[in-house]
Amino acid sequence: MDMTKLTFRISGLALALAGSIAGTAFAQDHSLGALYPMSGSNAEYGQIFSSGSELAVRHVNEDAMLPGGLTLQIEDSQALPAQGVTGMNKLVSVDQIPYVMTSFTGVSKAIAPIGAETGTVMINGGGVGPDLAELGPYFWNIIPLANDEMRALVPYVVNELGLQRAVLIYVDDPLGQSVLEVLEDLVPQNGGELVGEHSIPVTAQQFSGIAATVRTQRPDVIFIASYGAQQAALVKQLRDNGLDQQLASYTSFSTPTMQELPEAAGALFTQQYIDREKGDALTQRFFDDYIAEYDRDPSIYVVNYYNAVMLYANLAQYVDEQGQELTGENLLAARQAIGSFEFVGSTVTFNENGTVQAPIEIRRLTGNSGSEAVTIVE
């Protein structure tokens, strides 16, 4: 055989194989996962989270941002750590998904070791426990954590409103315990006094005994660290038992259930500030399409999980352009290389520990299915 012809054939085969491999790198299957509570007492959150992420997937596919399109696989965490671990193991080990959206402090802390061990990116847009900033390089937060939210809220309540006697009612889980630790520091630092701390089980729904005790403590303000059906029941029963003090909480009060609850009218809550007048096409399209589909303004959670999907799309585009394999390690490197991202209503840069710094907005529930801005804290 002519060795020159053999050399050309081998070279041609090598080029063909190289082209095939490169083509695979550019046409990877783009799937991302989510651990949302789709059933149980916190199913409302699952509906809220998924409405944001599903709209983003639709936009990514309409714009053909990723070759082959983007799919979303949701596993039902029920907002429970054990269920979250089960779902995370399926997404990572069976489905081999490199990017998983998570929520709730307890669930997020439970799955973090799995993500760290497998190099899977986990992105949180709902849990606010301060220790979520300490879960390693593969765990990212696009929501301000409780310490940041309370640093905005407590000075306003204690100093601006003059409400110095505070009580905290908190759910006995990682979220509630973290808010307790923050308030034990912040309230005295701002000249107030934490005159009562009341822990409630995660499953509790009856609070007349708590209300009676709180009444004897004569607070000026009642901080609440709970979520889902429990927080609505708690607020209603506090009011039904004659407690008319100022109520204050964190982002969890932004849900439709709380906005529509008459007893919650006047309650204060915090969330990251979103500039609806940012003027960019992404922000305008998001609000237009969400309101057209759901006939209501999106909550901050909807914004967060929309942004989480769009972040993946931008990172995956970068990884594809580099001809790299779609892994958590390469997605992390892409985030670090790109640096700054255009989100709905904001431009975001991640801190080294995977958190973001954002202005905090204090809002007041109006009692007519909405809320109004009170002030913005940079």
Summary of the structure (lengths in Angstrom):
residues: 378
radius of gyration: 23.4
end to end distance: 76.3
largest distance: 100.1
contacts: 1335
relative contact order: 0.13
helix: 50%
strand: 20%
